[in-house]
Amino acid sequence: MNTNTLEMFITIAQTGSISGAAEKLGYAQSNISTKLRQLEADLNTQLFYRTNRGITLTDAGKEFYTRAIKIISLTNDAIDQLKHPENIQGTLKIGTLQTAASTFLPEILSKFHQQNPQVELSIATGTTLLSAKRVLNYELDGAIIGGHVSENDLTTIPLMNEQLALVAPNTDIEIDNAPLLVFPVGCA
């Protein structure tokens, strides 16, 4: 097995079909099918469920997909570092809350880009839980979130503390017992 095989497997998983992967990779569909059967035989496990609507990952396939993404990412990083040890380059995918994307993050990312013009920056906004899940699935390199996540596979570094305040009209309503409309879990 080599990185080309892993990239083929990842492309099949991402496109949801062998024909989609063949088109994206520029191979004949029969070649992709043969390589996939060989991969499953080498691993002695079924990686995909095949249906008339396409293919989906089995549980073993999901686990293999996560590791394949990690292997390809590490391999590409190692090759880039060896080829260009003096330059930081590649793609940096960051998840963030909408508020961070529109307040303090633009200035930080602008300075980073000026210092590292060969790094392609990609920003994806979403809730804390969605961003954490995307980091765990290797879809994002990191994320700026609100609050904490209790996930052993993630490392968190506090960036800042913010105070929240409730603003209400001067009335005789007891705020302690008043109903509140709040955002969903994972959205600060």
C-alpha positions in Angstrom: 0.0 0.0 0.0 1.3 3.5 -0.9 0.1 7.1 -0.5 -1.6 6.9 -4.0 -3.8 4.1 -2.7 -4.7 6.1 0.4 -5.5 9.2 -1.7 -7.7 7.1 -3.9 -9.5 5.7 -0.9 -10.0 9.2 0.6 -11.3 10.5 -2.8 -13.8 7.6 -3.0 -15.0 8.4 0.5 -15.3 12.1 -0.1 -17.1 11.8 -3.5 -19.4 9.0 -2.3 -18.9 7.0 -5.5 -16.3 5.2 -7.5 -17.2 7.0 -10.7 -16.9 10.4 -8.9 -13.4 9.4 -7.6 -12.4 8.1 -11.1 -13.4 11.4 -12.7 -11.7 13.5 -10.0 -8.5 11.5 -10.2 -8.5 11.0 -14.0 -8.6 7.2 -13.9 -10.9 4.7 -15.5 -13.7 3.6 -13.2 -12.6 0.0 -13.6 -9.1 0.8 -12.4 -10.5 2.5 -9.3 -12.8 -0.5 -8.6 -9.9 -3.0 -9.0 -7.7 -1.0 -6.7 -10.4 -0.7 -4.1 -11.1 -4.5 -4.2 -7.3 -5.0 -3.8 -7.1 -2.6 -0.9 -10.0 -4.4 0.9 -8.4 -7.8 0.2 -5.0 -6.6 1.5 -6.7 -5.3 4.7 -9.0 -8.3 4.9 -12.0 -6.0 5.6 -14.8 -4.3 3.8 -14.3 -0.5 3.8 -17.5 0.5 2.0 -21.2 -0.5 1.8 -22.2 -0.5 -1.8 -25.8 0.5 -2.7 -27.6 1.5 -5.9 -27.2 5.2 -4.6 -23.5 5.1 -4.2 -21.2 3.9 -1.4 -20.8 4.7 2.3 -18.1 3.9 4.7 -18.4 0.9 7.0 -17.3 1.4 10.7 -13.9 0.0 9.7 -13.8 2.3 6.7 -14.5 5.3 8.9 -11.6 4.4 11.2 -9.4 3.8 8.2 -10.5 7.1 6.6 -9.5 9.1 9.7 -6.1 7.5 9.8 -5.6 7.8 6.0 -6.2 11.5 6.2 -3.7 11.8 9.0 -1.1 9.8 7.1 -1.5 11.8 3.9 -1.4 15.1 5.8 1.8 14.1 7.7 3.4 12.8 4.5 2.7 16.0 2.6 3.9 18.2 5.5 7.2 16.2 5.7 7.8 16.5 2.0 7.0 20.2 2.0 9.3 20.8 5.0 12.2 18.9 3.4 11.8 20.7 0.1 11.4 24.2 1.6 12.7 24.2 5.2 13.0 28.0 5.3 9.4 28.6 4.1 6.1 28.0 5.8 3.7 27.0 3.1 0.6 24.9 2.4 -3.0 25.3 3.5 -4.1 26.4 7.0 -7.8 25.6 7.6 -9.2 27.3 10.7 -12.7 27.0 12.1 -14.1 29.9 14.1 -17.2 31.5 15.6 -18.8 34.1 13.4 -18.1 36.8 16.0 -14.4 36.0 16.1 -14.3 36.0 12.3 -15.7 39.5 12.1 -13.9 41.1 15.1 -10.3 40.2 16.2 -9.4 37.4 13.8 -9.0 39.5 10.5 -6.2 41.6 11.9 -4.3 38.5 13.2 -4.8 36.6 10.0 -3.8 39.6 7.9 -0.5 39.9 9.8 0.1 36.1 9.5 -0.5 36.2 5.8 1.9 39.1 5.3 4.6 37.2 7.1 3.7 33.9 5.4 2.4 34.7 1.9 2.8 31.1 0.7 0.3 29.8 3.2 -3.3 29.6 1.8 -5.7 30.5 4.6 -9.2 29.0 4.8 -11.8 30.0 7.3 -15.0 28.1 8.2 -17.5 29.5 10.6 -19.6 27.3 12.8 -20.6 26.5 16.4 -18.1 25.3 18.9 -19.3 21.7 18.7 -19.2 21.7 14.9 -15.7 23.2 14.8 -14.4 20.7 17.3 -15.9 17.8 15.4 -14.3 19.1 12.2 -10.9 19.3 13.9 -11.3 15.7 15.2 -12.1 14.6 11.6 -9.1 16.4 10.2 -11.2 18.7 8.1 -9.8 21.7 10.0 -6.3 22.3 11.3 -7.6 24.1 14.4 -10.5 26.2 15.6 -11.3 29.2 17.7 -14.2 28.3 19.9 -16.3 29.6 22.7 -16.2 27.7 26.0 -14.6 24.3 26.5 -14.8 21.0 24.8 -14.3 17.8 26.8 -12.4 15.7 24.2 -9.2 14.0 25.1 -7.9 14.1 21.5 -8.0 17.9 21.4 -5.7 20.4 23.1 -7.1 23.7 24.1 -5.2 27.0 24.6 -7.1 29.9 26.1 -6.9 33.0 23.9 -9.0 35.5 26.0 -11.7 35.8 28.6 -14.9 37.7 27.8 -17.6 38.8 30.2 -21.2 38.3 29.2 -23.8 40.8 30.4 -27.6 40.8 30.4 -29.1 44.1 29.3 -32.8 44.5 30.2 -35.2 47.4 30.6 -35.8 48.9 34.0 -38.9 47.0 35.1 -40.2 45.2 38.1 -39.5 41.8 36.4 -37.3 39.5 38.6 -34.4 38.6 36.3 -33.5 35.6 38.4 -36.8 33.9 37.4 -37.4 35.4 34.0 -37.5 33.0 30.9 -34.5 33.5 28.6 -34.0 32.8 24.9 -30.5 31.3 24.5 -28.4 29.9 21.7 -28.0 26.1 21.3 -25.2 24.2 23.1 -21.9 24.8 21.4 -22.8 28.4 20.3 -21.4 31.1 22.5 
